[in-house]
Amino acid sequence: MKPPREKRRDARPRPNAAGRDRRRSGDAAPSHGLGSAPAATRPNPEAAQAVKPRARRSGTLPAETVPLILEVTPNEDYALLDSGSGEKLERYGPYRIVRPEGQAIWARALPEADWNDVDAIFTGDTDEEGMGRWRFPKAVLGETWPMRHDGIDYLGRFTSFRHVGVFPEQASHWSQMDALIRGAGRQVRVLNLFGYTGIASLVAARAGAEVTHVDASKKAIGWARENQEVARLGDRPIRWICEDAKKFAEREERRGSRYDIVLLDPPAYGRGPKGEVWQLFEDLPDMVDLARSILTDRPLAVVLTAYSIRASFFAIHALMRDSFAGMGGRVESGELVIREKAAGRALSTSLFSRWVGA
């Protein structure tokens, strides 16, 4: 996958284009993923009132870049071929797939014949024979199938929640992380919280980092470990930990364990393996503060991605700048988008904010 292009835009940003439907806490089945979540608006008053007052950190705020649009374009591994009428037509390697996309409110650019010439369609129907909610117009495909990102092999899955185990827009963050690790000139430790199927962990490990991958779902951890073997990276140092992400970070802080890069990709709502409840607007401020607390004395980055939340990226941008006051560096915030091949339209998938050290 070619490195994504970065575009700065002067136009006023629109509210968050919502994204995924997957639960990173408690189940491998996604619940805040690419798809049909409505376009976001500002948080509702009830959510705002639930947040406890917090003391601001002192110090000069980091420099800022807003809005920053990180863009993934079509390549041999993945392409958004077309979109419209509430759906998207994608290509993963040789396979063409149709899935729901609530934000695609425009008309399709390709003719109906192109949309019918596909290998898998997510229908949403219940299949009593166990394959879930997919239809295979050509030949029945197995539950798992080979995929690749930038030379890293891994397994896709036709899950009953319309997801396939990878979120291509994240390539923007993966490319930056790879460069930071390779350019550090020293051993780098990466903590991947809410790690899901592990593609980010594999990218970091291939670049030479020691990786700790945390997810509350045993199924997701099993899938991620399987991906490590498929990628032929079994000899790379990756710790796979099934635990509530916040509890793990709190324990690492007490132990004095420190990391150079922390990845945060939390759900809007989720549950941990012991019934822990995650509410993004309530828990994210503490989570970001914890991420700062477990950084080394030569930190490289903290990357936050937020899907399916009713907020502008300015909300998480302000949170990140306040949280990293006195640390120097820069906070860059905006949206992750995928550039469509057929008509060149940009499909926004999520908000992000990342602090990058000086």
N, C-alpha and C positions, 0 to 999 in steps of 0.2 A: 504494500500500500504506500503510495507516494505521500511525502509529508504534506499535511494540510496547509492551505494558504490562510494567512491571517489578514483580515481586513478591518481597518478602523473606519467607522462611519460617523458622520457628523449629524445625521438625521436623528430626530428624537426617537428613542427606543419605544417600541410598543410594549404593553404588558407581556409577561412571560407566555411564550408558547409552550403549552404543557407537553409532557412527554410520556414517560413510561408508566407501566402498570405492574410493578413487581415489588414483592416483599423481600427486602434483604434481611429482615429479622424474623426468623422463625420458619421459613418455608422456601424451598427452591423455586416454587411456583411464583412467577412475578406478580406484583400487584401495583407497581407504578411505572409501567413501561411505555415504550414507543406506542402511541396509539390514540385512543379515543377520548382521552381526558379533555375537558373543555378548556378553551383559552382562559388563562388565569387573570384574576383581578386582584385588588388589594385584599389583605387578610380581613376576615370578618371581625367585628368588635369582640365577640366571645373569645376568639382565639387570642386576640391581643390582650384581653384582660387576664387570661390564664398565665401569661408570662410573668414570673416574679421579677421585681426590680433588681437590677444588677449594678454594681459599682463599675465605673469605667476605669480602664487601665490608664495610667499616666504616661506622658511622653509624646513626642512628635508623631503624628500620623504618617504612615508610609505614603510614598508617592502613589499616584493613581492613574489608571488608563480605563476610561469608560466612554462610550460602549465599545467593547472589542468583540467582533464577530469571528469565531473560529469555524472554518469551513472545510468540510470533507467533500472531495470531488470524485467522480466515477473512476474506477481503476479495475484491474483484472480480478481483484479479490471481491470487490463489492461495488454495486452501482444502484442508485435510485433511478430506475428507468423512466418512470412516469408516476403521476399522482393525480388525484381528483375524485370528486363525487364520494368523498369519505373513505377512500382506499389508497393504497400505494402498491406499485409494482416494482419489486426489487430483484436484483440478481446477486446471489451468493455463489461465487465460483461459477459452475455450470448450471446451477438451479435457478429457476425463475419462480418467484413466490408472490402471492397477493395477500395482503393483510389489511385490516382496518386502519385508517388514519383520520381521526376526527378533525384535524386541522386542515385537511386537504379539501377546502370548501369551493375550490375553483373547478373548472372543467378539465377533463382529461385531454392530453395532447395527442396521444397515440390512438390509432383505430382499435375497434373492439377485437379484431383478430389478434392483435398483439397481447391484449389482456387475457385472451382465451388460450394462448399458446404458453401455458405455464405448467410447472411440475407440482405445485402445492397451493392450495387456497385455504385460508382460515375461514371457516364458515360460522363458528359459534354454536353449531348444533352439537348435541350430545351423541356420542358414539358409544353404544353399549358394548361393542366388541373390544374396547380398550385403547383405540388409537387416538381418542380425544376428539378435537374439534377441527380436524383437517380433512380436506378432500384432495385426492390425487388423480387429476384428469388423465394422466398418461400411464404411469405405472406406480403401484403402491411402493412408497419409499419406507425404509426402516425408521424406527424412532430416532436413531442417531445417524448422522451423516457427516462426512469430512468437510471441514472448512479451513480457511487459511487467512491469516493476517500478516502481511509483510514478512513472509517466509516462516511464520510460526503456524504449524498445523494444530488444529483442535477439533473438537466434536460439536456440531450443532445438534439441536434437539427440537422436534416438533412438539412443543409443550401445549397443554390444554389452555394456557393463558395467552396464546398467540405469539409468544416470544420464541426465539431460537437460540438464546444463550450468548449473544453478543450485541453490543449497541455501537454501531459503526461510527457515530459521531464522536465517541470517546477517543478515536485515533488522534484527534488534536492534542489531547492531554498526553497520550502515550508517546507521541513523537517528542514532545517537550521533555518528558521525563527521561526518555532514552538519552537525549542530548545532555541533560544535566548529569546523569550518572556517568556517562562516558567522558564528560569533560571535567569531572571533579578531581581526577588525578589521585584518588584515594578510595578506600573501601566505603561504600555508601550503604546505609541501612534504610529500608523502605517499609512502612507500615501501611497496609491496604485494608482499611476498615469498610465493612459492608461489601466484601470483595466479590461475592457472587461466583461466577464460573471461572474467574482467575486469569483472564486475558491480560489485564494490567500487571498482575503478579508475574506472568511469564515474560512480558516485555521487559520488566525491571530486572528479572533474573538473567535473561539473556544478555542484557547490557552490563552485567557484572555485579549487581547489587545483592546483598543479603535481604531476603524478603520475609516479612511476617504477614500472613494472609488470614483475616478474621471474618467469619460469617456465622450467623446464628443458626443456619440451616445445615443439617447433616447431609441432606441431598446435594446442596450446592457445594459443600466441601468435597464430597465424593466425586462430583462432576469435575471440579477444579483439579483434583489430584489425577483423575483420568486424563484430563487435558495436558497435564505436565508430562505424562508418559507418551501421549500421542505426539507432543511437540519435541520429543527426544531431549528433554531438559531434566531428566530424572536425577542427574548428578548435581544440579544447581541447588544452592541452599535456600529452600523455601519451607517455612514452618506453616502448617495448615492447622488452624485453631477454630474449633466450633464453640463459639461463646458469644454472649451479648457484647456488642462492640463497645458500648460505653463502660460497662463493668471492666472489660479488658484494659481499656485505656486508663481507667482509674487505678487499676492494679499496677500497670506499668509505671505510672507516675510515682506510686509509693515505693516501688522497687528501684527506682532510679534508672530504668531502661529508657534509652533515648534513640531517636530516629532522625535521619537527615531529610526524609521526604515522608509526608503523611497524606494519604489519599482518603477523602471522605465522600462517599456516594450513598447517602442515607435515603431511606424511603420517606414519604410523607407520613406514613403510619406503619407500624409493624410491631411484632411481638418476638421476644427473645426465647431461648430454649426453655427457660424456667418461668415463662409467663410475663417477663418484663415487657412493659408497654413503652413504645417509642412514639412520641408526638413531636413532629419536626419543630413547630414554632415554640414548643415548651423546652425541648431538649437540645436543640442545635446550638444555642449560645454556650452552654456548658461544654458541649462536644468540641466546639471550635477552641474554646479556652483550654481544654485538655490537650488538644493537638499542639497548641503553642507550648504548653508545659512539658511535653515529652520530646521536644526538639533538642538536638545536640547543640553545642556551642558554635557550630558552623553549618547551620541549616540551609537547605537548598530550596524547599518549596512545601506549601500546604495547598492542596487542590480540593475544592468543594464543588460538587455538582448537585443540582437540585431539580427534581422532576415533579411534575403534577402538583405544584404548590400555587396558591392564590396570592401571588406577590410579583412585584417587579424585581429585576436583578439588582436594583438599587438597594433593596432591603438587605440582601446578603452581602452586597458590596460594603455597606456601612458597617455591618457586623464584623466583617473581616478586617476592615481598617481599624476599627476600635480595638479589636482583639489583638492586633499586632502593633499597637502603638508602642513606640520606643524601640522597635526592632529594625527600623530602616527598611530597605527593600521597596517593593512596589506591589500594590494590589491591582490586579487586572480583572475586570468583570464584564459580563455580557451574555451572549447566547451561543450555543453550539448549533450549527446548521448543517444540513446535507444538501448539496447542490444537485438538482435533478438533471438527468441527461436529456430528456425529450425536449423540454421547453426552457431549461435553464433557471427554473424557479428555485428559490431557497426554502427548504422545509426546516423550520426551527423545531428543535427537539427538547431543549432544556436550558436552564439558566446555569451559569457557573461563576465562581469567584475564586481566584487563586492568588496567594501571596508568594512572591518569588524573592529570595534573598538578594542582597546587594552583590 
